[in-house]
Amino acid sequence: MPDDDPDERLADALERVAHGAVVSIPSTLTQRLLTLAFTALLTNGFSAGAYGLFVLARRIQRFLRSLTRSFTTGLSRYVPNTDTDTDRDVIATFALTLAVGAATVFGIALYLAVPEIGRLTGKGVQFELYLRVFALGLPAAVWLTFAGSLLQSLEEITPMNLTLRIGFPAFQLVAAGVGLWLGSLLAVAVGVLVVSAVGGTVALAWLARERGLRPRYRGPTASSLRRRYLRYTAPLFASSIATTVQRLGFYPLIAVFLTSTAGAVFAVGELIGVLVRLPLFGINQLMPPVAATLYGDEHHEALARLYHATSRLVLVGVTGLAVPVVVFRRAVMALFGPTFVEYAHLLPAFVLAQWIACAAGSVGILLMMTDHQRAMFLVNAAITSALVVSIPLTRRYGLSGVVAVYLLMLSLNNTLEVVVLWRLEDLQPLTLAHLKPVAAAVPLGVVTVVGHRLVPGLAGALAATVVGLVVYAAVLLWLGFAPAERQLVGTLADRYRTVTIG
């Protein structure tokens, strides 16, 4: 079907984005704040070294969990386009079997490898105990991830956010409180895994009741669906090996060559950097089904306009968050305890890495939703192979070397994905309008720096940030927004008013 009315198609796409974004954006913010509180509670309640052992073990589990995500990513591509409930159930059941089956294999492998990992890292018995707990709990963590992906693919945005963005981090925070009361990070590890298992079970039980979801292995087209799904996800699994090494391979590297305190600092720096991505996270919750629908119906121009509008608005939000965090980096790191303040000079690199990663909007999702997962694999494989430099840099420069490679990796990944999407689909996010938030960041930076010098301390940081953001918003309004951007913001505002008043 030709894209004969891109404005109408874009309006429909923005309505779908707004439908979920009215819940997803506040929920994502809540999730990140709860995760921030969880981390701050543990870093202030335990030593940096003790927390570092816990977080290194948990990130190694997350490394393996990330490898299984490719088996659930295809849900957003196929579930919205199924013709019958039977087909939907077949795909969901097959994806669950692949994801949990892989998690079980990985968990057993990790459990058996613990003695060797302990020998290589020299982190002690406590670290090995954490590893065993997270290895046994890997299927529970993947169970929750699958439930969230299925809710998203079915566009059950409110239950998805209640499960993943609010429920899990809230009860995770409770587990941290219990562990702090008991004086045991092991109790925190067990509590987090129990919360994962319960959360995934509740979400799937809700889908069974409300949407009639059932485990189903047979059906008229079951064999064909499974083959198609496997063909789609197999390259994604291969690609996930590369992307996982890029995003989480730093933690095994730190475990082998650096101290547990370095692991704690890297985890906190990454967490704060990821907070800058909040605008992109909000959009990414809704982009997969919208992009898949527009691409499937051949509404290419509407997809291009949606990409331009969302990427520009993401850059506006990301820039507004990044500048104050960089200026007040010592105050931000102080939230996690005095040990972390000593490493505040590394925080700008984490923030810059995430800013670059967000500058092109939802480029990775668009590559997947336009069926270019093989191209993603080639990009990620090329970048991962270049990251062999991380070992000598880590051994020579320590934590600073790891952070430098982290910045390099995110920069290369985002740049190459933009080039590939542009080449394959003639979709690229950058326009002259992307310079507006960069220009507006100059007065924002000036106000925050001056405010920081005039009124030191937390109160001064908060006041300077508020004033700076007001100036930032005023400059952006003066520079003006594109019609599609105003339409998206206006639609979101209308939805918020409807929810608030209704």
C-alpha positions as CSV (number, residue, x, y, z in Angstrom):
1,M,0.0,0.0,0.0
2,P,1.6,3.3,-1.0
3,D,2.2,6.0,1.6
4,D,-0.3,8.5,0.0
5,D,-1.0,10.5,3.1
6,P,2.0,10.6,5.4
7,D,0.5,13.3,7.7
8,E,-2.5,11.2,8.4
9,R,-0.4,8.1,9.0
10,L,1.9,10.1,11.2
11,A,-1.0,11.4,13.2
12,D,-2.2,7.9,13.8
13,A,1.3,6.8,14.8
14,L,1.6,9.7,17.3
15,E,-1.7,8.7,18.8
16,R,-0.4,5.2,19.4
17,V,2.8,6.5,20.9
18,A,0.9,8.9,23.1
19,H,-1.5,6.2,24.3
20,G,1.4,4.3,25.9
21,A,3.7,7.2,26.6
22,V,1.2,8.7,29.0
23,V,1.9,5.8,31.2
24,S,5.4,4.7,30.1
25,I,7.3,8.0,30.6
26,P,6.2,8.6,34.2
27,S,6.7,4.9,34.9
28,T,10.2,4.8,33.4
29,L,11.1,7.9,35.6
30,T,9.7,6.1,38.6
31,Q,11.7,3.0,37.8
32,R,14.9,4.9,37.5
33,L,14.4,6.8,40.7
34,L,13.6,3.5,42.6
35,T,16.7,1.9,41.1
36,L,18.7,5.0,42.1
37,A,17.3,4.6,45.7
38,F,18.1,0.9,45.7
39,T,21.7,1.5,44.7
40,A,22.2,4.5,47.1
41,L,20.8,2.4,50.0
42,L,23.3,-0.4,49.4
43,T,26.3,1.8,48.8
44,N,25.6,3.8,51.9
45,G,24.6,0.8,54.0
46,F,27.6,-1.4,53.0
47,S,31.2,-0.6,52.0
48,A,32.0,0.2,48.4
49,G,34.1,-3.0,48.2
50,A,31.3,-5.2,49.6
51,Y,28.7,-3.6,47.2
52,G,31.2,-4.1,44.4
53,L,31.3,-7.8,44.9
54,F,27.5,-7.9,44.8
55,V,27.2,-5.8,41.7
56,L,29.9,-7.7,39.8
57,A,28.2,-11.0,40.4
58,R,24.8,-9.5,39.5
59,R,26.2,-8.0,36.3
60,I,27.7,-11.3,35.3
61,Q,24.2,-12.8,35.6
62,R,22.8,-9.9,33.6
63,F,25.4,-10.6,31.0
64,L,23.9,-14.1,30.5
65,R,20.4,-12.8,30.8
66,S,21.1,-10.3,28.0
67,L,21.9,-13.1,25.7
68,T,18.4,-14.5,26.1
69,R,16.7,-11.3,25.3
70,S,17.0,-11.9,21.5
71,F,14.4,-14.7,22.0
72,T,11.9,-12.2,23.3
73,T,12.7,-9.3,21.1
74,G,10.8,-10.9,18.2
75,L,7.6,-10.8,20.2
76,S,7.1,-7.1,19.3
77,R,7.8,-7.9,15.6
78,Y,5.4,-10.8,15.3
79,V,2.7,-10.8,18.0
80,P,1.0,-7.5,16.9
81,N,0.7,-9.0,13.3
82,T,-0.8,-12.4,14.2
83,D,-4.1,-13.2,12.7
84,T,-5.5,-15.5,15.4
85,D,-5.1,-16.1,19.2
86,T,-3.8,-19.5,18.3
87,D,-0.9,-18.0,16.3
88,R,-0.2,-15.5,19.1
89,D,-0.1,-18.3,21.7
90,V,2.2,-20.5,19.5
91,I,4.7,-17.6,19.1
92,A,4.6,-16.7,22.8
93,T,5.0,-20.3,23.9
94,F,7.9,-20.9,21.5
95,A,9.6,-17.7,22.6
96,L,9.2,-18.6,26.3
97,T,10.7,-22.1,25.7
98,L,13.7,-20.6,23.9
99,A,14.3,-17.9,26.5
100,V,13.9,-20.0,29.7
101,G,15.6,-23.0,28.1
102,A,18.6,-20.8,27.2
103,A,18.6,-19.3,30.7
104,T,18.6,-22.7,32.3
105,V,21.6,-23.8,30.3
106,F,23.5,-20.6,31.0
107,G,22.6,-20.7,34.7
108,I,23.9,-24.3,35.0
109,A,27.1,-23.4,33.1
110,L,27.7,-20.4,35.3
111,Y,27.2,-22.4,38.5
112,L,29.6,-25.0,37.4
113,A,32.2,-22.4,36.3
114,V,32.1,-20.6,39.7
115,P,35.3,-22.3,41.1
116,E,37.3,-21.3,38.0
117,I,35.9,-17.8,38.0
118,G,36.9,-17.5,41.6
119,R,40.4,-18.6,40.8
120,L,40.7,-16.1,38.0
121,T,39.4,-13.2,39.9
122,G,40.7,-13.8,43.3
123,K,37.6,-12.0,44.8
124,G,37.1,-14.5,47.6
125,V,34.4,-16.9,48.9
126,Q,31.7,-14.2,49.2
127,F,31.9,-13.4,45.6
128,E,31.6,-17.0,44.6
129,L,28.5,-17.4,46.8
130,Y,26.8,-14.4,45.1
131,L,27.7,-16.0,41.7
132,R,26.0,-19.3,42.7
133,V,22.9,-17.5,43.9
134,F,22.5,-15.4,40.7
135,A,23.3,-18.5,38.5
136,L,20.5,-20.4,40.1
137,G,18.2,-17.4,39.8
138,L,18.9,-16.7,36.1
139,P,15.7,-18.5,34.9
140,A,13.6,-16.4,37.3
141,A,15.1,-13.1,36.0
142,V,14.4,-14.2,32.4
143,W,10.9,-15.2,33.3
144,L,10.2,-11.6,34.3
145,T,11.9,-10.3,31.2
146,F,9.7,-12.5,29.0
147,A,6.5,-11.4,30.7
148,G,7.4,-7.8,30.2
149,S,8.2,-8.3,26.5
150,L,5.0,-10.1,25.9
151,L,2.9,-7.4,27.6
152,Q,4.7,-4.8,25.5
153,S,4.1,-6.7,22.3
154,L,0.4,-7.0,23.1
155,E,0.4,-3.2,23.8
156,E,-0.7,-3.8,27.4
157,I,1.3,-0.8,28.4
158,T,-0.2,-0.2,31.8
159,P,0.3,-3.7,33.1
160,M,3.7,-3.8,31.6
161,N,4.7,-0.6,33.4
162,L,3.1,-1.8,36.6
163,T,5.1,-5.0,36.4
164,L,8.5,-3.9,35.2
165,R,8.7,-0.2,35.9
166,I,7.0,0.1,39.3
167,G,6.4,-3.3,40.9
168,F,9.8,-4.9,40.4
169,P,12.0,-1.9,41.4
170,A,9.7,-1.1,44.3
171,F,9.9,-4.6,45.8
172,Q,13.6,-4.8,44.9
173,L,14.0,-1.7,47.1
174,V,12.1,-3.5,49.9
175,A,14.5,-6.4,49.5
176,A,17.4,-4.0,49.9
177,G,15.8,-2.6,53.1
178,V,15.4,-6.1,54.5
179,G,19.0,-7.0,53.5
180,L,20.3,-3.8,55.2
181,W,18.3,-4.7,58.4
182,L,19.8,-8.2,58.3
183,G,23.2,-6.8,57.4
184,S,23.5,-9.2,54.5
185,L,23.9,-8.5,50.8
186,L,23.2,-12.2,50.2
187,A,19.6,-11.7,51.5
188,V,19.3,-8.8,49.0
189,A,20.4,-11.2,46.1
190,V,17.8,-13.8,47.1
191,G,15.1,-11.2,47.6
192,V,15.6,-9.7,44.1
193,L,15.3,-13.1,42.5
194,V,12.2,-14.0,44.4
195,V,10.6,-10.7,43.3
196,S,11.5,-11.5,39.7
197,A,9.8,-14.9,39.8
198,V,6.7,-13.6,41.5
199,G,6.4,-10.6,39.2
200,G,6.7,-12.7,36.1
201,T,4.1,-15.2,37.3
202,V,1.6,-12.5,38.3
203,A,2.0,-10.8,34.9
204,L,1.5,-14.0,32.9
205,A,-1.5,-15.0,35.1
206,W,-3.1,-11.6,34.3
207,L,-2.6,-12.2,30.6
208,A,-4.2,-15.7,30.9
209,R,-7.2,-14.2,32.5
210,E,-7.7,-11.0,30.5
211,R,-6.4,-12.0,27.1
212,G,-7.0,-15.7,27.1
213,L,-3.3,-16.5,26.7
214,R,-2.6,-20.2,26.9
215,P,0.5,-22.4,26.4
216,R,0.2,-23.8,22.9
217,Y,2.6,-25.9,20.8
218,R,0.2,-27.1,18.1
219,G,-1.8,-25.2,15.5
220,P,-2.6,-25.1,11.8
221,T,0.5,-22.9,11.1
222,A,2.5,-23.7,14.2
223,S,5.5,-25.3,12.4
224,S,5.7,-22.4,9.9
225,L,5.5,-19.8,12.7
226,R,8.2,-21.4,14.7
227,R,10.5,-21.5,11.7
228,R,9.9,-17.9,10.9
229,Y,10.4,-16.8,14.5
230,L,13.6,-18.8,14.7
231,R,14.9,-17.4,11.5
232,Y,14.2,-13.9,12.8
233,T,15.7,-14.4,16.3
234,A,18.8,-16.5,15.4
235,P,20.7,-13.6,13.9
236,L,19.6,-11.5,16.9
237,F,21.0,-14.1,19.2
238,A,24.3,-14.0,17.4
239,S,24.2,-10.2,17.4
240,S,23.3,-10.2,21.1
241,I,26.7,-11.8,21.9
242,A,28.4,-8.8,20.5
243,T,26.1,-6.2,22.0
244,T,26.3,-7.9,25.4
245,V,30.1,-7.9,25.3
246,Q,29.9,-4.2,24.5
247,R,27.5,-3.2,27.2
248,L,28.3,-5.7,30.0
249,G,31.6,-7.2,29.1
250,F,33.3,-4.5,31.2
251,Y,32.2,-6.2,34.4
252,P,34.0,-9.5,33.9
253,L,37.0,-7.4,32.8
254,I,36.9,-5.4,36.0
255,A,36.4,-8.6,38.0
256,V,39.6,-10.1,36.6
257,F,41.9,-7.1,36.5
258,L,40.6,-4.5,39.0
259,T,39.2,-4.2,42.5
260,S,35.6,-4.7,43.7
261,T,35.6,-1.0,44.5
262,A,36.3,-0.2,40.9
263,G,33.3,-2.4,40.0
264,A,31.1,-0.4,42.3
265,V,32.2,2.9,40.9
266,F,31.7,1.7,37.3
267,A,28.2,0.5,38.2
268,V,27.3,3.8,39.8
269,G,28.7,5.8,36.9
270,E,26.8,3.7,34.4
271,L,23.6,4.1,36.4
272,I,23.8,7.9,36.5
273,G,24.7,7.9,32.8
274,V,21.7,5.8,32.0
275,L,19.5,8.3,33.9
276,V,20.3,10.7,31.1
277,R,18.6,8.2,28.7
278,L,15.2,8.6,30.3
279,P,13.6,10.4,27.3
280,L,14.8,7.7,24.9
281,F,13.6,5.0,27.3
282,G,10.1,6.6,27.2
283,I,9.9,6.6,23.5
284,N,11.5,3.1,23.1
285,Q,8.6,1.6,25.1
286,L,6.3,2.4,22.2
287,M,8.4,2.5,19.1
288,P,8.6,-1.3,18.3
289,P,4.9,-1.9,17.6
290,V,4.4,1.5,15.9
291,A,7.5,1.1,13.7
292,A,6.6,-2.5,12.8
293,T,3.1,-1.4,11.8
294,L,4.2,1.6,9.6
295,Y,6.9,-0.5,8.0
296,G,4.7,-3.5,7.4
297,D,2.0,-1.2,5.7
298,E,4.7,0.5,3.6
299,H,4.1,3.9,5.1
300,H,7.8,4.9,4.8
301,E,7.3,8.7,4.8
302,A,5.3,8.5,7.9
303,L,7.9,6.4,9.6
304,A,10.6,8.9,8.5
305,R,8.6,11.8,10.0
306,L,8.0,9.9,13.2
307,Y,11.7,9.1,13.5
308,H,12.6,12.8,13.0
309,A,10.1,14.1,15.5
310,T,11.0,11.5,18.3
311,S,14.8,11.8,17.8
312,R,14.7,15.6,18.1
313,L,12.6,15.5,21.2
314,V,14.8,12.8,22.7
315,L,17.8,15.0,22.1
316,V,16.1,17.9,23.8
317,G,15.4,15.9,26.9
318,V,18.8,14.1,27.0
319,T,20.7,17.4,26.7
320,G,18.7,19.1,29.4
321,L,19.5,16.2,31.8
322,A,23.1,15.8,30.9
323,V,24.4,19.3,31.5
324,P,23.4,19.7,35.2
325,V,24.7,16.2,36.0
326,V,28.1,17.0,34.5
327,V,28.3,20.4,36.3
328,F,27.3,19.0,39.7
329,R,29.1,15.7,39.3
330,R,30.6,15.7,42.8
331,A,27.3,16.4,44.5
332,V,25.7,13.6,42.4
333,M,28.4,11.1,43.3
334,A,28.1,12.1,47.0
335,L,24.7,10.5,47.1
336,F,26.4,7.1,47.0
337,G,29.0,7.8,49.7
338,P,32.3,9.5,50.1
339,T,34.3,6.8,48.3
340,F,32.5,7.6,45.0
341,V,33.2,11.3,45.2
342,E,36.9,10.5,44.6
343,Y,35.9,9.2,41.2
344,A,33.6,12.1,40.2
345,H,36.0,13.2,37.4
346,L,35.0,10.0,35.5
347,L,31.3,10.8,35.5
348,P,31.3,13.2,32.5
349,A,32.6,10.4,30.3
350,F,29.6,8.2,31.3
351,V,27.2,11.0,30.6
352,L,28.8,11.9,27.2
353,A,28.7,8.2,26.2
354,Q,24.9,8.1,26.8
355,W,24.3,11.5,25.2
356,I,26.0,10.2,22.0
357,A,24.0,7.0,22.2
358,C,20.8,8.9,22.4
359,A,21.5,11.5,19.7
360,A,20.1,9.4,16.9
361,G,16.9,8.3,18.7
362,S,15.6,4.8,18.3
363,V,18.0,3.7,15.6
364,G,18.5,0.1,17.0
365,I,14.8,-0.5,17.3
366,L,14.2,0.7,13.8
367,L,16.9,-1.6,12.4
368,M,15.1,-4.6,14.1
369,M,11.6,-3.5,13.1
370,T,12.7,-3.1,9.5
371,D,14.0,-6.7,9.5
372,H,17.7,-5.7,9.3
373,Q,18.9,-7.8,12.3
374,R,21.7,-9.3,10.2
375,A,23.0,-5.9,9.5
376,M,22.9,-5.2,13.3
377,F,24.9,-8.4,13.8
378,L,27.6,-7.3,11.4
379,V,27.8,-3.8,13.0
380,N,28.0,-5.2,16.5
381,A,30.5,-7.9,15.6
382,A,32.8,-5.3,14.0
383,I,32.6,-3.1,17.1
384,T,33.1,-6.0,19.5
385,S,36.2,-7.1,17.7
386,A,37.6,-3.6,18.0
387,L,37.2,-3.7,21.8
388,V,40.1,-6.0,22.3
389,V,41.9,-2.8,23.1
390,S,40.1,-2.8,26.4
391,I,42.4,-5.4,28.0
392,P,45.7,-3.5,27.5
393,L,44.0,-0.1,28.4
394,T,42.5,-1.6,31.6
395,R,45.9,-3.1,32.6
396,R,47.7,0.1,31.9
397,Y,45.2,2.8,33.0
398,G,42.9,0.9,35.4
399,L,39.3,2.2,35.8
400,S,40.0,5.2,33.6
401,G,40.9,2.9,30.7
402,V,37.7,0.9,31.1
403,V,35.6,4.1,31.1
404,A,37.5,5.4,28.0
405,V,36.6,2.1,26.1
406,Y,33.0,2.4,27.3
407,L,32.8,5.9,25.7
408,L,34.4,4.7,22.5
409,M,32.1,1.7,22.2
410,L,28.8,3.6,22.6
411,S,30.1,6.3,20.2
412,L,31.1,3.8,17.5
413,N,27.9,1.7,17.9
414,N,25.5,4.6,17.5
415,T,27.4,6.1,14.5
416,L,27.6,2.8,12.6
417,E,23.9,2.0,13.2
418,V,22.9,5.4,11.9
419,V,25.0,4.9,8.7
420,V,23.6,1.4,8.2
421,L,19.9,2.4,8.6
422,W,20.4,5.4,6.3
423,R,22.0,3.2,3.7
424,L,19.5,0.3,3.9
425,E,16.2,2.2,4.5
426,D,17.0,5.8,3.6
427,L,16.1,6.7,7.2
428,Q,18.3,9.0,9.2
429,P,17.4,11.1,12.2
430,L,19.6,14.2,11.9
431,T,18.3,17.5,10.6
432,L,19.3,21.1,11.2
433,A,16.7,21.2,14.0
434,H,18.9,18.9,16.0
435,L,21.3,21.9,16.5
436,K,18.6,23.7,18.5
437,P,19.0,21.8,21.8
438,V,22.8,21.9,21.4
439,A,22.6,25.7,21.1
440,A,20.2,26.0,24.0
441,A,22.6,23.9,26.1
442,V,25.1,26.8,26.1
443,P,23.1,29.2,28.3
444,L,22.0,26.2,30.4
445,G,25.7,25.4,31.0
446,V,26.5,29.0,31.8
447,V,23.7,29.4,34.3
448,T,24.5,26.1,36.1
449,V,28.2,26.8,36.3
450,V,27.7,30.4,37.6
451,G,25.1,29.2,40.1
452,H,27.4,26.5,41.3
453,R,30.1,29.0,42.0
454,L,27.9,31.6,43.7
455,V,25.9,29.1,45.9
456,P,27.9,26.0,46.6
457,G,26.3,22.9,48.1
458,L,23.2,20.9,47.4
459,A,20.8,23.8,47.7
460,G,22.8,25.8,45.2
461,A,22.9,22.9,42.8
462,L,19.2,22.4,42.9
463,A,18.5,26.2,42.5
464,A,20.9,26.6,39.6
465,T,19.5,23.5,37.9
466,V,16.0,24.8,38.1
467,V,16.9,28.2,36.8
468,G,19.1,26.7,34.1
469,L,16.3,24.5,32.8
470,V,13.9,27.4,32.7
471,V,16.4,29.3,30.5
472,Y,16.9,26.2,28.4
473,A,13.2,25.8,27.8
474,A,12.9,29.5,27.0
475,V,15.6,29.4,24.4
476,L,14.1,26.3,22.8
477,L,10.7,28.0,22.6
478,W,12.3,31.0,21.0
479,L,14.1,28.8,18.4
480,G,10.8,27.0,17.7
481,F,9.6,23.4,17.3
482,A,8.6,21.6,14.1
483,P,4.9,20.8,13.5
484,A,5.4,17.1,14.1
485,E,7.1,17.8,17.4
486,R,4.3,20.1,18.6
487,Q,1.8,17.5,17.5
488,L,3.5,14.8,19.6
489,V,3.8,17.0,22.6
490,G,0.2,18.3,22.2
491,T,-1.1,14.8,21.9
492,L,0.7,13.7,25.0
493,A,-0.5,16.8,26.9
494,D,-4.1,16.0,25.9
495,R,-3.7,12.4,27.1
496,Y,-2.3,13.6,30.4
497,R,-5.2,16.0,30.9
498,T,-7.7,13.2,30.0
499,V,-6.2,10.9,32.6
500,T,-6.0,13.6,35.2
501,I,-9.5,15.0,34.8
502,G,-11.1,11.6,33.9
